[in-house]
Amino acid sequence: MKTKKIITYLTEQNQSLSFAESCTGGRIASAFTAISGASAVLNGSCVTYSNEIKHLWLGVSEEILEEFGAVSSECVMEMLSGIAQKASAEYAIAVSGIAGPTGGSELKPVGTVYIGILTPKRTRIKKYLFDGNREEIQQQATTQAIEFLYKNLK
């Protein structure tokens, strides 16, 4: 289980983790808190669904939200830095996307999800296009976010 391996690694490194979730609605935090020992590394997590809360809680600039939208690499970058700073975490995951069935557009169809990870050595953001219904898109985004962090631990 990758969540357990991440928790073990961060515990050994005496480092912490935090999440800023939008379309996954807390599923990433739930996956980690289901594992005994998560409290040793998980400082906190935010579900920032609205643009206003992304701005107020995470410091995502209004200019980024207006120019690029919440579903963008620019927004996810600011979500990452915001949650890492607020939670004093060395590692972070941020996710923003369109789970559907409404909300999609030609440029950003349903299933468009940006996932970002922050580690002490790098920050990376990837764009995904997931298929399926709302539940399936949220689950794919959650699984991919955990996998993305796991692959970038060292």
C-alpha positions as CSV (number, residue, x, y, z in Angstrom):
1,M,0.0,0.0,0.0
2,K,1.6,3.2,-1.2
3,T,0.1,5.4,1.5
4,K,1.6,3.2,4.2
5,K,5.0,3.4,2.5
6,I,4.8,7.2,2.2
7,I,3.9,7.4,5.9
8,T,6.8,5.1,6.9
9,Y,9.3,7.0,4.8
10,L,8.2,10.5,6.1
11,T,8.2,9.2,9.7
12,E,11.8,7.9,9.2
13,Q,12.8,11.3,7.7
14,N,11.0,13.2,10.5
15,Q,9.1,15.2,7.8
16,S,5.5,16.1,7.3
17,L,2.8,16.1,4.7
18,S,-0.3,18.2,3.9
19,F,-3.0,18.3,1.2
20,A,-5.0,20.9,-0.6
21,E,-7.9,19.2,-2.3
22,S,-10.6,20.5,-4.5
23,C,-12.3,18.0,-6.8
24,T,-11.2,15.0,-4.7
25,G,-13.1,16.4,-1.7
26,G,-10.9,15.1,1.0
27,R,-10.4,11.6,-0.4
28,I,-6.6,11.9,-0.3
29,A,-6.6,12.9,3.4
30,S,-9.1,10.0,4.0
31,A,-6.8,7.5,2.3
32,F,-3.9,8.6,4.6
33,T,-5.9,8.9,7.9
34,A,-7.1,5.3,7.3
35,I,-3.6,4.2,8.0
36,S,-2.4,3.9,11.6
37,G,0.6,6.1,12.2
38,A,-0.6,8.9,9.8
39,S,-0.7,11.3,12.7
40,A,3.1,11.2,12.9
41,V,3.4,12.9,9.5
42,L,0.0,14.5,8.5
43,N,-0.1,18.0,9.8
44,G,-3.4,19.0,8.2
45,S,-5.4,19.1,5.1
46,C,-7.8,21.6,3.4
47,V,-10.7,20.9,1.1
48,T,-10.8,24.2,-0.8
49,Y,-13.7,23.8,-3.2
50,S,-14.6,27.4,-4.0
51,N,-12.3,30.0,-5.5
52,E,-12.9,32.3,-2.6
53,I,-11.7,29.7,-0.1
54,K,-8.7,28.8,-2.3
55,H,-7.8,32.5,-2.1
56,L,-8.6,33.1,1.6
57,W,-7.1,29.9,3.0
58,L,-4.3,29.1,0.6
59,G,-3.4,32.5,-0.8
60,V,-4.2,31.6,-4.4
61,S,-4.2,35.1,-6.1
62,E,-7.3,36.5,-7.6
63,E,-5.3,37.3,-10.7
64,I,-4.5,33.6,-11.2
65,L,-8.1,32.5,-10.6
66,E,-9.3,35.1,-13.1
67,E,-6.7,34.6,-15.8
68,F,-6.2,30.8,-15.6
69,G,-9.1,29.5,-13.5
70,A,-9.1,27.1,-10.6
71,V,-8.5,24.1,-12.9
72,S,-4.9,25.1,-14.0
73,S,-1.3,24.4,-13.2
74,E,-0.9,28.0,-12.0
75,C,-3.7,27.6,-9.4
76,V,-2.3,24.2,-8.2
77,M,1.1,25.7,-7.9
78,E,-0.2,28.3,-5.5
79,M,-2.3,25.7,-3.7
80,L,0.8,23.7,-3.0
81,S,2.8,26.6,-1.6
82,G,-0.2,27.8,0.4
83,I,-0.9,24.5,2.1
84,A,2.8,23.7,2.7
85,Q,3.3,27.1,4.4
86,K,0.0,26.9,6.4
87,A,0.7,23.4,7.6
88,S,4.5,23.8,7.9
89,A,5.0,20.7,5.8
90,E,7.9,19.6,3.7
91,Y,5.7,17.5,1.4
92,A,2.3,18.4,-0.1
93,I,-0.2,17.3,-2.7
94,A,-2.7,19.7,-4.4
95,V,-5.5,18.7,-6.7
96,S,-8.0,20.8,-8.7
97,G,-10.2,19.5,-11.5
98,I,-13.6,18.9,-13.0
99,A,-15.2,15.7,-11.8
100,G,-18.5,16.3,-13.6
101,P,-21.0,15.6,-14.9
102,T,-21.3,19.4,-15.2
103,G,-18.7,22.1,-15.3
104,G,-16.7,21.0,-18.3
105,S,-15.9,23.1,-21.4
106,E,-14.2,22.6,-24.7
107,L,-10.9,23.7,-23.3
108,K,-11.3,21.9,-20.0
109,P,-13.6,18.9,-20.4
110,V,-15.0,16.9,-17.6
111,G,-12.2,14.7,-16.3
112,T,-9.5,17.4,-16.6
113,V,-7.5,17.3,-13.3
114,Y,-4.3,19.0,-12.3
115,I,-2.3,17.3,-9.7
116,G,0.7,18.8,-8.0
117,I,3.3,17.6,-5.6
118,L,5.8,19.5,-3.5
119,T,8.9,17.9,-2.0
120,P,12.0,19.4,-0.5
121,K,13.8,18.8,-3.8
122,R,11.1,19.6,-6.4
123,T,7.6,20.8,-7.3
124,R,5.9,19.0,-10.1
125,I,2.5,19.5,-11.7
126,K,0.8,17.2,-14.2
127,K,-2.4,17.6,-16.2
128,Y,-4.6,14.5,-16.5
129,L,-7.7,13.7,-18.5
130,F,-9.6,10.9,-16.6
131,D,-12.7,9.1,-18.0
132,G,-15.7,7.9,-16.1
133,N,-18.5,9.3,-13.9
134,R,-17.9,11.7,-11.0
135,E,-17.0,8.9,-8.5
136,E,-14.6,7.3,-10.9
137,I,-12.9,10.6,-11.8
138,Q,-12.5,11.4,-8.1
139,Q,-11.1,8.0,-7.4
140,Q,-8.6,8.1,-10.3
141,A,-7.4,11.5,-9.2
142,T,-6.9,10.3,-5.6
143,T,-5.0,7.2,-6.7
144,Q,-2.9,9.1,-9.2
145,A,-2.0,11.9,-6.7
146,I,-0.8,9.3,-4.1
147,E,1.2,7.5,-6.9
148,F,2.7,10.7,-8.1
149,L,4.0,11.6,-4.6
150,Y,5.2,8.1,-4.0
151,K,7.3,8.1,-7.2
152,N,8.9,11.5,-6.1
153,L,9.7,10.7,-2.5
154,K,13.5,10.4,-2.9
